């Protein structure tokens, strides 16, 4: 019972490739390049607002911002990536 699979570890391994999860630029932090990291930060920040205002879940929110024409290209890329991650984790 001591040796358990640790999927989170392998994720960190992938980050060592030093490429953004969304594009091929060099990684800044958390697996994103500078621009996508900024977009990711904005997505997280806006979610706090949306959650309170519209009572949406994380995935619903991601789908909405991805479809929103007002969402910037960078944020859309990140949202698309996060949606795919959500589907993988289930
Ligand atoms: Zn990037």
PDB file of the backbone (N, CA, C, O) and the ligand in Angstrom, with CONECT records:
HET     ZN  A 101       1
ATOM      1  N   UNK A   1       0.825  -1.215   0.000  1.00  0.00           N
ATOM      2  CA  UNK A   1       0.000   0.000   0.000  1.00  0.00           C
ATOM      3  C   UNK A   1       0.862   1.269   0.000  1.00  0.00           C
ATOM      4  O   UNK A   1       0.338   2.382   0.049  1.00  0.00           O
ATOM      5  N   UNK A   2       2.147   1.095  -0.053  1.00  0.00           N
ATOM      6  CA  UNK A   2       3.016   2.278   0.036  1.00  0.00           C
ATOM      7  C   UNK A   2       3.267   2.933  -1.323  1.00  0.00           C
ATOM      8  O   UNK A   2       3.419   4.149  -1.437  1.00  0.00           O
ATOM      9  N   UNK A   3       3.304   2.090  -2.331  1.00  0.00           N
ATOM     10  CA  UNK A   3       3.575   2.651  -3.658  1.00  0.00           C
ATOM     11  C   UNK A   3       2.257   2.918  -4.388  1.00  0.00           C
ATOM     12  O   UNK A   3       1.602   2.001  -4.885  1.00  0.00           O
ATOM     13  N   UNK A   4       1.897   4.176  -4.437  1.00  0.00           N
ATOM     14  CA  UNK A   4       0.680   4.580  -5.142  1.00  0.00           C
ATOM     15  C   UNK A   4       1.053   5.355  -6.397  1.00  0.00           C
ATOM     16  O   UNK A   4       2.050   6.077  -6.430  1.00  0.00           O
ATOM     17  N   UNK A   5       0.237   5.191  -7.420  1.00  0.00           N
ATOM     18  CA  UNK A   5       0.508   5.985  -8.629  1.00  0.00           C
ATOM     19  C   UNK A   5       0.309   7.469  -8.353  1.00  0.00           C
ATOM     20  O   UNK A   5      -0.628   7.852  -7.653  1.00  0.00           O
ATOM     21  N   UNK A   6       1.157   8.275  -8.883  1.00  0.00           N
ATOM     22  CA  UNK A   6       1.054   9.714  -8.645  1.00  0.00           C
ATOM     23  C   UNK A   6       1.000  10.480  -9.956  1.00  0.00           C
ATOM     24  O   UNK A   6       2.025  10.937 -10.463  1.00  0.00           O
ATOM     25  N   UNK A   7      -0.190  10.616 -10.494  1.00  0.00           N
ATOM     26  CA  UNK A   7      -0.333  11.293 -11.790  1.00  0.00           C
ATOM     27  C   UNK A   7       0.137  12.739 -11.751  1.00  0.00           C
ATOM     28  O   UNK A   7       0.584  13.272 -12.767  1.00  0.00           O
ATOM     29  N   UNK A   8       0.043  13.371 -10.600  1.00  0.00           N
ATOM     30  CA  UNK A   8       0.445  14.774 -10.524  1.00  0.00           C
ATOM     31  C   UNK A   8       1.954  14.937 -10.744  1.00  0.00           C
ATOM     32  O   UNK A   8       2.423  15.962 -11.240  1.00  0.00           O
ATOM     33  N   UNK A   9       2.668  13.930 -10.372  1.00  0.00           N
ATOM     34  CA  UNK A   9       4.118  13.966 -10.557  1.00  0.00           C
ATOM     35  C   UNK A   9       4.483  14.003 -12.038  1.00  0.00           C
ATOM     36  O   UNK A   9       5.346  14.769 -12.466  1.00  0.00           O
ATOM     37  N   UNK A  10       3.806  13.159 -12.803  1.00  0.00           N
ATOM     38  CA  UNK A  10       4.122  13.089 -14.222  1.00  0.00           C
ATOM     39  C   UNK A  10       3.766  14.406 -14.917  1.00  0.00           C
ATOM     40  O   UNK A  10       4.365  14.764 -15.931  1.00  0.00           O
ATOM     41  N   UNK A  11       2.804  15.107 -14.369  1.00  0.00           N
ATOM     42  CA  UNK A  11       2.463  16.401 -14.944  1.00  0.00           C
ATOM     43  C   UNK A  11       3.605  17.378 -14.763  1.00  0.00           C
ATOM     44  O   UNK A  11       3.932  18.157 -15.659  1.00  0.00           O
ATOM     45  N   UNK A  12       4.198  17.321 -13.597  1.00  0.00           N
ATOM     46  CA  UNK A  12       5.329  18.213 -13.336  1.00  0.00           C
ATOM     47  C   UNK A  12       6.494  17.850 -14.241  1.00  0.00           C
ATOM     48  O   UNK A  12       7.259  18.710 -14.677  1.00  0.00           O
ATOM     49  N   UNK A  13       6.609  16.570 -14.511  1.00  0.00           N
ATOM     50  CA  UNK A  13       7.666  16.115 -15.414  1.00  0.00           C
ATOM     51  C   UNK A  13       7.515  16.775 -16.779  1.00  0.00           C
ATOM     52  O   UNK A  13       8.492  17.199 -17.397  1.00  0.00           O
ATOM     53  N   UNK A  14       6.294  16.849 -17.223  1.00  0.00           N
ATOM     54  CA  UNK A  14       6.040  17.425 -18.537  1.00  0.00           C
ATOM     55  C   UNK A  14       6.417  18.901 -18.581  1.00  0.00           C
ATOM     56  O   UNK A  14       6.848  19.414 -19.614  1.00  0.00           O
ATOM     57  N   UNK A  15       6.251  19.571 -17.456  1.00  0.00           N
ATOM     58  CA  UNK A  15       6.571  20.996 -17.398  1.00  0.00           C
ATOM     59  C   UNK A  15       8.065  21.232 -17.611  1.00  0.00           C
ATOM     60  O   UNK A  15       8.498  22.323 -17.979  1.00  0.00           O
ATOM     61  N   UNK A  16       8.818  20.198 -17.372  1.00  0.00           N
ATOM     62  CA  UNK A  16      10.269  20.324 -17.539  1.00  0.00           C
ATOM     63  C   UNK A  16      10.669  20.501 -19.003  1.00  0.00           C
ATOM     64  O   UNK A  16      11.780  20.929 -19.314  1.00  0.00           O
ATOM     65  N   UNK A  17       9.746  20.163 -19.883  1.00  0.00           N
ATOM     66  CA  UNK A  17      10.033  20.356 -21.302  1.00  0.00           C
ATOM     67  C   UNK A  17      10.198  21.827 -21.632  1.00  0.00           C
ATOM     68  O   UNK A  17      10.722  22.188 -22.686  1.00  0.00           O
ATOM     69  N   UNK A  18       9.745  22.667 -20.719  1.00  0.00           N
ATOM     70  CA  UNK A  18       9.924  24.107 -20.849  1.00  0.00           C
ATOM     71  C   UNK A  18       9.237  24.720 -22.054  1.00  0.00           C
ATOM     72  O   UNK A  18       9.724  25.670 -22.667  1.00  0.00           O
ATOM     73  N   UNK A  19       8.103  24.150 -22.368  1.00  0.00           N
ATOM     74  CA  UNK A  19       7.300  24.770 -23.423  1.00  0.00           C
ATOM     75  C   UNK A  19       5.919  25.059 -22.854  1.00  0.00           C
ATOM     76  O   UNK A  19       5.389  24.304 -22.040  1.00  0.00           O
ATOM     77  N   UNK A  20       5.353  26.167 -23.303  1.00  0.00           N
ATOM     78  CA  UNK A  20       4.022  26.554 -22.862  1.00  0.00           C
ATOM     79  C   UNK A  20       3.034  25.432 -23.197  1.00  0.00           C
ATOM     80  O   UNK A  20       3.159  24.772 -24.228  1.00  0.00           O
ATOM     81  N   UNK A  21       2.036  25.223 -22.299  1.00  0.00           N
ATOM     82  CA  UNK A  21       1.047  24.172 -22.518  1.00  0.00           C
ATOM     83  C   UNK A  21       0.155  24.488 -23.714  1.00  0.00           C
ATOM     84  O   UNK A  21      -0.449  23.594 -24.307  1.00  0.00           O
ATOM     85  N   UNK A  22       0.084  25.755 -24.055  1.00  0.00           N
ATOM     86  CA  UNK A  22      -0.829  26.176 -25.115  1.00  0.00           C
ATOM     87  C   UNK A  22      -0.101  26.423 -26.438  1.00  0.00           C
ATOM     88  O   UNK A  22      -0.542  25.956 -27.488  1.00  0.00           O
ATOM     89  N   UNK A  23       0.994  27.143 -26.386  1.00  0.00           N
ATOM     90  CA  UNK A  23       1.760  27.409 -27.599  1.00  0.00           C
ATOM     91  C   UNK A  23       3.158  26.810 -27.430  1.00  0.00           C
ATOM     92  O   UNK A  23       3.400  26.048 -26.494  1.00  0.00           O
ATOM     93  N   UNK A  24       4.054  27.146 -28.314  1.00  0.00           N
ATOM     94  CA  UNK A  24       5.391  26.561 -28.246  1.00  0.00           C
ATOM     95  C   UNK A  24       6.443  27.510 -27.692  1.00  0.00           C
ATOM     96  O   UNK A  24       7.645  27.267 -27.798  1.00  0.00           O
ATOM     97  N   UNK A  25       5.966  28.584 -27.105  1.00  0.00           N
ATOM     98  CA  UNK A  25       6.916  29.540 -26.544  1.00  0.00           C
ATOM     99  C   UNK A  25       7.535  29.012 -25.250  1.00  0.00           C
ATOM    100  O   UNK A  25       7.040  28.060 -24.646  1.00  0.00           O
ATOM    101  N   UNK A  26       8.590  29.632 -24.856  1.00  0.00           N
ATOM    102  CA  UNK A  26       9.284  29.229 -23.641  1.00  0.00           C
ATOM    103  C   UNK A  26       8.404  29.476 -22.411  1.00  0.00           C
ATOM    104  O   UNK A  26       7.687  30.473 -22.328  1.00  0.00           O
ATOM    105  N   UNK A  27       8.479  28.553 -21.476  1.00  0.00           N
ATOM    106  CA  UNK A  27       7.653  28.627 -20.280  1.00  0.00           C
ATOM    107  C   UNK A  27       8.161  29.672 -19.305  1.00  0.00           C
ATOM    108  O   UNK A  27       9.364  29.812 -19.082  1.00  0.00           O
ATOM    109  N   UNK A  28       7.218  30.403 -18.730  1.00  0.00           N
ATOM    110  CA  UNK A  28       7.572  31.352 -17.692  1.00  0.00           C
ATOM    111  C   UNK A  28       7.278  30.725 -16.329  1.00  0.00           C
ATOM    112  O   UNK A  28       8.195  30.420 -15.567  1.00  0.00           O
ATOM    113  N   UNK A  29       5.989  30.535 -16.031  1.00  0.00           N
ATOM    114  CA  UNK A  29       5.600  29.896 -14.764  1.00  0.00           C
ATOM    115  C   UNK A  29       4.414  28.969 -14.981  1.00  0.00           C
ATOM    116  O   UNK A  29       3.628  29.147 -15.912  1.00  0.00           O
ATOM    117  N   UNK A  30       4.301  27.978 -14.107  1.00  0.00           N
ATOM    118  CA  UNK A  30       3.146  27.078 -14.116  1.00  0.00           C
ATOM    119  C   UNK A  30       2.836  26.470 -15.470  1.00  0.00           C
ATOM    120  O   UNK A  30       1.685  26.143 -15.761  1.00  0.00           O
ATOM    121  N   UNK A  31       3.852  26.317 -16.293  1.00  0.00           N
ATOM    122  CA  UNK A  31       3.640  25.665 -17.578  1.00  0.00           C
ATOM    123  C   UNK A  31       3.099  26.568 -18.665  1.00  0.00           C
ATOM    124  O   UNK A  31       2.801  26.108 -19.768  1.00  0.00           O
ATOM    125  N   UNK A  32       2.970  27.845 -18.364  1.00  0.00           N
ATOM    126  CA  UNK A  32       2.509  28.779 -19.394  1.00  0.00           C
ATOM    127  C   UNK A  32       3.596  29.794 -19.723  1.00  0.00           C
ATOM    128  O   UNK A  32       4.427  30.124 -18.876  1.00  0.00           O
ATOM    129  N   UNK A  33       3.585  30.279 -20.939  1.00  0.00           N
ATOM    130  CA  UNK A  33       4.483  31.375 -21.295  1.00  0.00           C
ATOM    131  C   UNK A  33       3.926  32.647 -20.654  1.00  0.00           C
ATOM    132  O   UNK A  33       2.840  32.641 -20.076  1.00  0.00           O
ATOM    133  N   UNK A  34       4.669  33.705 -20.764  1.00  0.00           N
ATOM    134  CA  UNK A  34       4.290  34.935 -20.087  1.00  0.00           C
ATOM    135  C   UNK A  34       2.894  35.420 -20.464  1.00  0.00           C
ATOM    136  O   UNK A  34       2.097  35.792 -19.603  1.00  0.00           O
ATOM    137  N   UNK A  35       2.613  35.408 -21.767  1.00  0.00           N
ATOM    138  CA  UNK A  35       1.329  35.922 -22.238  1.00  0.00           C
ATOM    139  C   UNK A  35       0.157  35.022 -21.850  1.00  0.00           C
ATOM    140  O   UNK A  35      -0.904  35.503 -21.452  1.00  0.00           O
ATOM    141  N   UNK A  36       0.363  33.722 -21.970  1.00  0.00           N
ATOM    142  CA  UNK A  36      -0.710  32.805 -21.597  1.00  0.00           C
ATOM    143  C   UNK A  36      -0.890  32.746 -20.085  1.00  0.00           C
ATOM    144  O   UNK A  36      -1.994  32.513 -19.594  1.00  0.00           O
ATOM    145  N   UNK A  37       0.196  32.957 -19.354  1.00  0.00           N
ATOM    146  CA  UNK A  37       0.095  32.999 -17.903  1.00  0.00           C
ATOM    147  C   UNK A  37      -0.751  34.200 -17.468  1.00  0.00           C
ATOM    148  O   UNK A  37      -1.554  34.112 -16.539  1.00  0.00           O
ATOM    149  N   UNK A  38      -0.551  35.302 -18.151  1.00  0.00           N
ATOM    150  CA  UNK A  38      -1.307  36.517 -17.867  1.00  0.00           C
ATOM    151  C   UNK A  38      -2.795  36.283 -18.163  1.00  0.00           C
ATOM    152  O   UNK A  38      -3.674  36.653 -17.384  1.00  0.00           O
ATOM    153  N   UNK A  39      -3.039  35.657 -19.316  1.00  0.00           N
ATOM    154  CA  UNK A  39      -4.418  35.348 -19.708  1.00  0.00           C
ATOM    155  C   UNK A  39      -5.049  34.391 -18.699  1.00  0.00           C
ATOM    156  O   UNK A  39      -6.215  34.543 -18.334  1.00  0.00           O
ATOM    157  N   UNK A  40      -4.274  33.410 -18.255  1.00  0.00           N
ATOM    158  CA  UNK A  40      -4.754  32.444 -17.268  1.00  0.00           C
ATOM    159  C   UNK A  40      -5.122  33.151 -15.964  1.00  0.00           C
ATOM    160  O   UNK A  40      -6.146  32.850 -15.350  1.00  0.00           O
ATOM    161  N   UNK A  41      -4.280  34.085 -15.553  1.00  0.00           N
ATOM    162  CA  UNK A  41      -4.551  34.872 -14.345  1.00  0.00           C
ATOM    163  C   UNK A  41      -5.859  35.638 -14.462  1.00  0.00           C
ATOM    164  O   UNK A  41      -6.645  35.701 -13.517  1.00  0.00           O
ATOM    165  N   UNK A  42      -6.082  36.222 -15.642  1.00  0.00           N
ATOM    166  CA  UNK A  42      -7.319  36.966 -15.877  1.00  0.00           C
ATOM    167  C   UNK A  42      -8.534  36.056 -15.824  1.00  0.00           C
ATOM    168  O   UNK A  42      -9.579  36.420 -15.283  1.00  0.00           O
ATOM    169  N   UNK A  43      -8.381  34.863 -16.395  1.00  0.00           N
ATOM    170  CA  UNK A  43      -9.472  33.891 -16.403  1.00  0.00           C
ATOM    171  C   UNK A  43      -9.852  33.522 -14.969  1.00  0.00           C
ATOM    172  O   UNK A  43     -11.030  33.480 -14.614  1.00  0.00           O
ATOM    173  N   UNK A  44      -8.835  33.259 -14.159  1.00  0.00           N
ATOM    174  CA  UNK A  44      -9.095  32.900 -12.759  1.00  0.00           C
ATOM    175  C   UNK A  44      -9.765  34.041 -12.002  1.00  0.00           C
ATOM    176  O   UNK A  44     -10.662  33.830 -11.185  1.00  0.00           O
ATOM    177  N   UNK A  45      -9.307  35.253 -12.295  1.00  0.00           N
ATOM    178  CA  UNK A  45      -9.836  36.416 -11.597  1.00  0.00           C
ATOM    179  C   UNK A  45     -11.303  36.641 -11.963  1.00  0.00           C
ATOM    180  O   UNK A  45     -12.149  36.880 -11.102  1.00  0.00           O
ATOM    181  N   UNK A  46     -11.577  36.557 -13.269  1.00  0.00           N
ATOM    182  CA  UNK A  46     -12.944  36.785 -13.736  1.00  0.00           C
ATOM    183  C   UNK A  46     -13.894  35.699 -13.237  1.00  0.00           C
ATOM    184  O   UNK A  46     -15.080  35.945 -13.014  1.00  0.00           O
ATOM    185  N   UNK A  47     -13.357  34.504 -13.069  1.00  0.00           N
ATOM    186  CA  UNK A  47     -14.219  33.407 -12.615  1.00  0.00           C
ATOM    187  C   UNK A  47     -14.811  33.707 -11.243  1.00  0.00           C
ATOM    188  O   UNK A  47     -15.970  33.391 -10.975  1.00  0.00           O
ATOM    189  N   UNK A  48     -14.015  34.315 -10.382  1.00  0.00           N
ATOM    190  CA  UNK A  48     -14.507  34.678  -9.047  1.00  0.00           C
ATOM    191  C   UNK A  48     -15.737  35.580  -9.155  1.00  0.00           C
ATOM    192  O   UNK A  48     -16.698  35.442  -8.398  1.00  0.00           O
ATOM    193  N   UNK A  49     -15.682  36.500 -10.109  1.00  0.00           N
ATOM    194  CA  UNK A  49     -16.792  37.436 -10.322  1.00  0.00           C
ATOM    195  C   UNK A  49     -18.007  36.705 -10.898  1.00  0.00           C
ATOM    196  O   UNK A  49     -19.135  36.862 -10.432  1.00  0.00           O
ATOM    197  N   UNK A  50     -17.732  35.903 -11.924  1.00  0.00           N
ATOM    198  CA  UNK A  50     -18.806  35.166 -12.612  1.00  0.00           C
ATOM    199  C   UNK A  50     -19.509  34.191 -11.679  1.00  0.00           C
ATOM    200  O   UNK A  50     -20.730  34.034 -11.709  1.00  0.00           O
ATOM    201  N   UNK A  51     -18.707  33.550 -10.857  1.00  0.00           N
ATOM    202  CA  UNK A  51     -19.241  32.547  -9.930  1.00  0.00           C
ATOM    203  C   UNK A  51     -20.309  33.170  -9.041  1.00  0.00           C
ATOM    204  O   UNK A  51     -21.371  32.593  -8.806  1.00  0.00           O
ATOM    205  N   UNK A  52     -19.993  34.370  -8.555  1.00  0.00           N
ATOM    206  CA  UNK A  52     -20.926  35.062  -7.672  1.00  0.00           C
ATOM    207  C   UNK A  52     -22.117  35.611  -8.437  1.00  0.00           C
ATOM    208  O   UNK A  52     -23.252  35.550  -7.966  1.00  0.00           O
ATOM    209  N   UNK A  53     -21.848  36.154  -9.634  1.00  0.00           N
ATOM    210  CA  UNK A  53     -22.899  36.817 -10.403  1.00  0.00           C
ATOM    211  C   UNK A  53     -23.842  35.835 -11.089  1.00  0.00           C
ATOM    212  O   UNK A  53     -25.058  36.026 -11.073  1.00  0.00           O
ATOM    213  N   UNK A  54     -23.280  34.777 -11.695  1.00  0.00           N
ATOM    214  CA  UNK A  54     -24.116  33.892 -12.517  1.00  0.00           C
ATOM    215  C   UNK A  54     -24.213  32.466 -12.003  1.00  0.00           C
ATOM    216  O   UNK A  54     -24.921  31.638 -12.577  1.00  0.00           O
ATOM    217  N   UNK A  55     -23.499  32.180 -10.922  1.00  0.00           N
ATOM    218  CA  UNK A  55     -23.543  30.834 -10.351  1.00  0.00           C
ATOM    219  C   UNK A  55     -23.158  29.760 -11.380  1.00  0.00           C
ATOM    220  O   UNK A  55     -23.850  28.751 -11.523  1.00  0.00           O
ATOM    221  N   UNK A  56     -22.065  29.986 -12.081  1.00  0.00           N
ATOM    222  CA  UNK A  56     -21.597  29.021 -13.077  1.00  0.00           C
ATOM    223  C   UNK A  56     -20.496  28.133 -12.491  1.00  0.00           C
ATOM    224  O   UNK A  56     -19.782  28.523 -11.567  1.00  0.00           O
ATOM    225  N   UNK A  57     -20.383  26.936 -13.053  1.00  0.00           N
ATOM    226  CA  UNK A  57     -19.280  26.068 -12.651  1.00  0.00           C
ATOM    227  C   UNK A  57     -18.046  26.440 -13.474  1.00  0.00           C
ATOM    228  O   UNK A  57     -18.132  27.195 -14.443  1.00  0.00           O
ATOM    229  N   UNK A  58     -16.923  25.907 -13.079  1.00  0.00           N
ATOM    230  CA  UNK A  58     -15.656  26.163 -13.758  1.00  0.00           C
ATOM    231  C   UNK A  58     -15.742  25.789 -15.238  1.00  0.00           C
ATOM    232  O   UNK A  58     -15.337  26.572 -16.097  1.00  0.00           O
ATOM    233  N   UNK A  59     -16.268  24.598 -15.544  1.00  0.00           N
ATOM    234  CA  UNK A  59     -16.335  24.180 -16.948  1.00  0.00           C
ATOM    235  C   UNK A  59     -17.319  25.020 -17.740  1.00  0.00           C
ATOM    236  O   UNK A  59     -17.050  25.381 -18.886  1.00  0.00           O
ATOM    237  N   UNK A  60     -18.461  25.334 -17.135  1.00  0.00           N
ATOM    238  CA  UNK A  60     -19.438  26.174 -17.835  1.00  0.00           C
ATOM    239  C   UNK A  60     -18.836  27.533 -18.164  1.00  0.00           C
ATOM    240  O   UNK A  60     -19.034  28.083 -19.247  1.00  0.00           O
ATOM    241  N   UNK A  61     -18.111  28.042 -17.211  1.00  0.00           N
ATOM    242  CA  UNK A  61     -17.462  29.328 -17.378  1.00  0.00           C
ATOM    243  C   UNK A  61     -16.449  29.291 -18.524  1.00  0.00           C
ATOM    244  O   UNK A  61     -16.403  30.193 -19.361  1.00  0.00           O
ATOM    245  N   UNK A  62     -15.645  28.239 -18.543  1.00  0.00           N
ATOM    246  CA  UNK A  62     -14.626  28.097 -19.590  1.00  0.00           C
ATOM    247  C   UNK A  62     -15.249  28.056 -20.971  1.00  0.00           C
ATOM    248  O   UNK A  62     -14.772  28.710 -21.898  1.00  0.00           O
ATOM    249  N   UNK A  63     -16.331  27.272 -21.105  1.00  0.00           N
ATOM    250  CA  UNK A  63     -17.008  27.171 -22.391  1.00  0.00           C
ATOM    251  C   UNK A  63     -17.542  28.540 -22.799  1.00  0.00           C
ATOM    252  O   UNK A  63     -17.444  28.938 -23.960  1.00  0.00           O
ATOM    253  N   UNK A  64     -18.107  29.254 -21.825  1.00  0.00           N
ATOM    254  CA  UNK A  64     -18.669  30.566 -22.133  1.00  0.00           C
ATOM    255  C   UNK A  64     -17.624  31.554 -22.604  1.00  0.00           C
ATOM    256  O   UNK A  64     -17.828  32.253 -23.596  1.00  0.00           O
ATOM    257  N   UNK A  65     -16.514  31.615 -21.904  1.00  0.00           N
ATOM    258  CA  UNK A  65     -15.515  32.605 -22.336  1.00  0.00           C
ATOM    259  C   UNK A  65     -14.876  32.208 -23.655  1.00  0.00           C
ATOM    260  O   UNK A  65     -14.435  33.059 -24.428  1.00  0.00           O
ATOM    261  N   UNK A  66     -14.832  30.921 -23.900  1.00  0.00           N
ATOM    262  CA  UNK A  66     -14.246  30.503 -25.174  1.00  0.00           C
ATOM    263  C   UNK A  66     -15.136  30.911 -26.337  1.00  0.00           C
ATOM    264  O   UNK A  66     -14.648  31.210 -27.427  1.00  0.00           O
ATOM    265  N   UNK A  67     -16.450  30.922 -26.099  1.00  0.00           N
ATOM    266  CA  UNK A  67     -17.392  31.281 -27.160  1.00  0.00           C
ATOM    267  C   UNK A  67     -17.585  32.790 -27.270  1.00  0.00           C
ATOM    268  O   UNK A  67     -18.057  33.295 -28.288  1.00  0.00           O
ATOM    269  N   UNK A  68     -17.214  33.497 -26.213  1.00  0.00           N
ATOM    270  CA  UNK A  68     -17.423  34.936 -26.176  1.00  0.00           C
ATOM    271  C   UNK A  68     -16.490  35.650 -27.154  1.00  0.00           C
ATOM    272  O   UNK A  68     -15.270  35.509 -27.084  1.00  0.00           O
ATOM    273  N   UNK A  69     -17.082  36.411 -28.056  1.00  0.00           N
ATOM    274  CA  UNK A  69     -16.275  37.093 -29.067  1.00  0.00           C
ATOM    275  C   UNK A  69     -15.437  38.211 -28.450  1.00  0.00           C
ATOM    276  O   UNK A  69     -14.495  38.700 -29.073  1.00  0.00           O
ATOM    277  N   UNK A  70     -15.777  38.609 -27.243  1.00  0.00           N
ATOM    278  CA  UNK A  70     -15.012  39.670 -26.591  1.00  0.00           C
ATOM    279  C   UNK A  70     -13.759  39.143 -25.897  1.00  0.00           C
ATOM    280  O   UNK A  70     -12.880  39.910 -25.506  1.00  0.00           O
ATOM    281  N   UNK A  71     -13.693  37.827 -25.752  1.00  0.00           N
ATOM    282  CA  UNK A  71     -12.525  37.234 -25.122  1.00  0.00           C
ATOM    283  C   UNK A  71     -11.317  37.353 -26.045  1.00  0.00           C
ATOM    284  O   UNK A  71     -11.422  37.087 -27.243  1.00  0.00           O
ATOM    285  N   UNK A  72     -10.206  37.739 -25.511  1.00  0.00           N
ATOM    286  CA  UNK A  72      -8.993  37.860 -26.314  1.00  0.00           C
ATOM    287  C   UNK A  72      -8.493  36.512 -26.804  1.00  0.00           C
ATOM    288  O   UNK A  72      -8.825  35.469 -26.239  1.00  0.00           O
ATOM    289  N   UNK A  73      -7.702  36.543 -27.848  1.00  0.00           N
ATOM    290  CA  UNK A  73      -7.181  35.305 -28.432  1.00  0.00           C
ATOM    291  C   UNK A  73      -6.380  34.488 -27.418  1.00  0.00           C
ATOM    292  O   UNK A  73      -6.488  33.263 -27.373  1.00  0.00           O
ATOM    293  N   UNK A  74      -5.592  35.162 -26.623  1.00  0.00           N
ATOM    294  CA  UNK A  74      -4.738  34.467 -25.649  1.00  0.00           C
ATOM    295  C   UNK A  74      -5.587  33.722 -24.634  1.00  0.00           C
ATOM    296  O   UNK A  74      -5.327  32.564 -24.304  1.00  0.00           O
ATOM    297  N   UNK A  75      -6.612  34.418 -24.147  1.00  0.00           N
ATOM    298  CA  UNK A  75      -7.486  33.811 -23.148  1.00  0.00           C
ATOM    299  C   UNK A  75      -8.256  32.639 -23.746  1.00  0.00           C
ATOM    300  O   UNK A  75      -8.513  31.641 -23.073  1.00  0.00           O
ATOM    301  N   UNK A  76      -8.623  32.776 -25.024  1.00  0.00           N
ATOM    302  CA  UNK A  76      -9.344  31.687 -25.687  1.00  0.00           C
ATOM    303  C   UNK A  76      -8.481  30.436 -25.777  1.00  0.00           C
ATOM    304  O   UNK A  76      -8.952  29.321 -25.553  1.00  0.00           O
ATOM    305  N   UNK A  77      -7.215  30.639 -26.108  1.00  0.00           N
ATOM    306  CA  UNK A  77      -6.277  29.515 -26.178  1.00  0.00           C
ATOM    307  C   UNK A  77      -6.210  28.799 -24.835  1.00  0.00           C
ATOM    308  O   UNK A  77      -6.258  27.572 -24.760  1.00  0.00           O
ATOM    309  N   UNK A  78      -6.098  29.595 -23.781  1.00  0.00           N
ATOM    310  CA  UNK A  78      -5.986  29.022 -22.445  1.00  0.00           C
ATOM    311  C   UNK A  78      -7.277  28.307 -22.065  1.00  0.00           C
ATOM    312  O   UNK A  78      -7.244  27.208 -21.510  1.00  0.00           O
ATOM    313  N   UNK A  79      -8.409  28.928 -22.363  1.00  0.00           N
ATOM    314  CA  UNK A  79      -9.708  28.326 -22.042  1.00  0.00           C
ATOM    315  C   UNK A  79      -9.864  26.992 -22.749  1.00  0.00           C
ATOM    316  O   UNK A  79     -10.351  26.023 -22.167  1.00  0.00           O
ATOM    317  N   UNK A  80      -9.450  26.950 -24.005  1.00  0.00           N
ATOM    318  CA  UNK A  80      -9.539  25.716 -24.786  1.00  0.00           C
ATOM    319  C   UNK A  80      -8.699  24.625 -24.132  1.00  0.00           C
ATOM    320  O   UNK A  80      -9.135  23.483 -23.980  1.00  0.00           O
ATOM    321  N   UNK A  81      -7.505  25.000 -23.756  1.00  0.00           N
ATOM    322  CA  UNK A  81      -6.607  24.049 -23.100  1.00  0.00           C
ATOM    323  C   UNK A  81      -7.222  23.534 -21.799  1.00  0.00           C
ATOM    324  O   UNK A  81      -7.204  22.334 -21.528  1.00  0.00           O
ATOM    325  N   UNK A  82      -7.769  24.457 -20.993  1.00  0.00           N
ATOM    326  CA  UNK A  82      -8.329  24.088 -19.692  1.00  0.00           C
ATOM    327  C   UNK A  82      -9.549  23.174 -19.844  1.00  0.00           C
ATOM    328  O   UNK A  82      -9.762  22.268 -19.038  1.00  0.00           O
ATOM    329  N   UNK A  83     -10.342  23.422 -20.882  1.00  0.00           N
ATOM    330  CA  UNK A  83     -11.504  22.572 -21.142  1.00  0.00           C
ATOM    331  C   UNK A  83     -11.049  21.148 -21.444  1.00  0.00           C
ATOM    332  O   UNK A  83     -11.613  20.179 -20.936  1.00  0.00           O
ATOM    333  N   UNK A  84     -10.022  21.041 -22.277  1.00  0.00           N
ATOM    334  CA  UNK A  84      -9.484  19.724 -22.610  1.00  0.00           C
ATOM    335  C   UNK A  84      -8.951  19.011 -21.372  1.00  0.00           C
ATOM    336  O   UNK A  84      -9.118  17.802 -21.213  1.00  0.00           O
ATOM    337  N   UNK A  85      -8.311  19.779 -20.507  1.00  0.00           N
ATOM    338  CA  UNK A  85      -7.787  19.204 -19.258  1.00  0.00           C
ATOM    339  C   UNK A  85      -8.918  18.688 -18.383  1.00  0.00           C
ATOM    340  O   UNK A  85      -8.831  17.613 -17.790  1.00  0.00           O
ATOM    341  N   UNK A  86      -9.998  19.492 -18.315  1.00  0.00           N
ATOM    342  CA  UNK A  86     -11.173  19.102 -17.536  1.00  0.00           C
ATOM    343  C   UNK A  86     -11.718  17.758 -18.007  1.00  0.00           C
ATOM    344  O   UNK A  86     -12.055  16.890 -17.202  1.00  0.00           O
ATOM    345  N   UNK A  87     -11.798  17.606 -19.315  1.00  0.00           N
ATOM    346  CA  UNK A  87     -12.336  16.375 -19.889  1.00  0.00           C
ATOM    347  C   UNK A  87     -11.434  15.180 -19.587  1.00  0.00           C
ATOM    348  O   UNK A  87     -11.909  14.071 -19.345  1.00  0.00           O
ATOM    349  N   UNK A  88     -10.129  15.427 -19.606  1.00  0.00           N
ATOM    350  CA  UNK A  88      -9.164  14.372 -19.348  1.00  0.00           C
ATOM    351  C   UNK A  88      -9.254  13.864 -17.920  1.00  0.00           C
ATOM    352  O   UNK A  88      -9.150  12.665 -17.660  1.00  0.00           O
ATOM    353  N   UNK A  89      -9.449  14.803 -16.997  1.00  0.00           N
ATOM    354  CA  UNK A  89      -9.423  14.452 -15.574  1.00  0.00           C
ATOM    355  C   UNK A  89     -10.621  13.655 -15.107  1.00  0.00           C
ATOM    356  O   UNK A  89     -10.545  12.950 -14.101  1.00  0.00           O
ATOM    357  N   UNK A  90     -11.731  13.759 -15.830  1.00  0.00           N
ATOM    358  CA  UNK A  90     -12.950  13.090 -15.390  1.00  0.00           C
ATOM    359  C   UNK A  90     -12.831  11.569 -15.523  1.00  0.00           C
ATOM    360  O   UNK A  90     -13.772  10.845 -15.195  1.00  0.00           O
TER     361      UNK A  90
HETATM  362 ZN    ZN A 101       1.906  30.335 -24.530  1.00  0.00          ZN
END
